[in-house]
C-alpha cells in the first residue's frame, strides 16, 4: 500500500501527457499502414 501513497497526481498527469505525445509522434512519423486509418499499431479511424 505504501507504493500507492508515493504516486502523486502530477506523476499521473505527466504519464498521460507523455503517452499522448508519443502517440501523436508515432501517428505523424510512421506510415499509414502502421499508424493511421486502419493501422495495425495505432488505428486512427476507418480506412477509406
C-alpha atoms as one frame of an Amber mdcrd trajectory, in Angstrom:
protein
   0.000   0.000   0.000   2.973   2.326   0.506   3.607   2.261  -3.257   0.262
   3.938  -3.954   0.829   6.681  -1.415   4.058   7.748  -3.163   2.346   8.333
  -6.541   1.179  11.918  -6.885  -1.441  13.440  -9.141   1.300  15.284 -11.026
   3.062  11.999 -11.841  -0.158  10.510 -13.197  -0.813  13.607 -15.285   2.740
  13.581 -16.651   2.390   9.894 -17.584  -0.813  10.588 -19.556   0.813  13.586
 -21.258   3.856  11.504 -22.207   1.719   8.739 -23.703  -0.292  11.310 -25.679
   2.844  12.975 -27.074   4.402   9.632 -28.049   1.153   8.547 -29.739   0.934
  11.772 -31.743   4.593  11.484 -32.766   4.005   7.910 -33.961   0.955   8.971
 -35.981   2.972  11.764 -37.583   6.160   9.787 -38.302   5.002   6.273 -39.183
   3.354   5.244 -42.464  -0.436   4.930 -42.611  -0.456   1.121 -42.677   1.267
   1.122 -39.266  -0.173   4.239 -37.585  -3.099   5.677 -39.452  -6.580   4.785
 -40.680  -6.726   1.004 -40.363  -3.166   0.815 -38.996  -2.122  -2.251 -37.043
  -0.233  -0.363 -34.294  -2.318   2.811 -33.911  -5.721   2.783 -35.602  -6.883
   6.377 -36.058 -10.164   5.600 -37.774 -11.743   3.820 -40.692  -9.748   3.290
 -43.873 -11.463   4.795 -46.905
